[in-house]
């Protein structure tokens, strides 16, 4: 069965990185067949959204 998921990763301006720890943890042990990343801005915050 295919599992669909949308994960949103916020930008940490203090560290100047996207904290992708939750994404990496979710993907551990899974096979990604398709991913569609999108960089968006919401209320002045940069977000990296990935549709898996």
C-alpha positions as CSV (number, residue, x, y, z in Angstrom):
1,X,0.0,0.0,0.0
2,X,1.3,3.5,-0.9
3,X,1.4,6.0,1.9
4,X,1.0,9.7,1.1
5,X,2.3,12.3,3.4
6,X,3.0,16.1,3.5
7,X,5.8,17.2,5.7
8,X,6.5,20.9,6.4
9,X,10.0,21.9,7.7
10,X,10.4,25.4,9.1
11,X,13.6,27.5,8.5
12,X,15.5,28.3,11.7
13,X,16.9,31.8,11.2
14,X,19.2,31.5,14.2
15,X,21.0,28.4,12.8
16,X,20.3,29.4,9.2
17,X,19.1,25.9,8.3
18,X,16.0,23.9,7.8
19,X,15.6,21.6,10.7
20,X,14.9,18.4,8.8
21,X,15.2,16.0,11.8
22,X,11.5,15.0,11.7
23,X,11.8,14.4,7.9
24,X,14.9,12.2,8.3
25,X,13.3,10.3,11.2
26,X,10.1,9.7,9.2
27,X,12.0,8.5,6.1
28,X,14.3,6.1,8.0
29,X,13.4,2.6,6.8
30,X,11.0,3.8,4.1
31,X,11.4,3.8,0.3
32,X,10.6,7.0,-1.4
33,X,8.9,6.5,-4.8
34,X,8.2,10.1,-5.5
35,X,8.8,13.5,-3.7
36,X,7.8,17.0,-4.7
37,X,9.5,19.6,-2.6
38,X,8.3,23.2,-2.6
39,X,9.8,26.2,-0.8
40,X,7.0,28.6,0.4
41,X,6.7,31.6,2.7
42,X,3.9,32.0,5.2
43,X,3.6,35.1,7.3
44,X,7.3,35.9,6.8
45,X,8.5,32.4,7.7
46,X,10.3,30.2,5.1
47,X,8.9,26.7,5.0
48,X,10.1,23.7,3.0
49,X,7.1,21.5,2.2
50,X,7.6,18.0,0.8
51,X,4.8,15.9,-0.7
52,X,5.8,12.2,-0.4
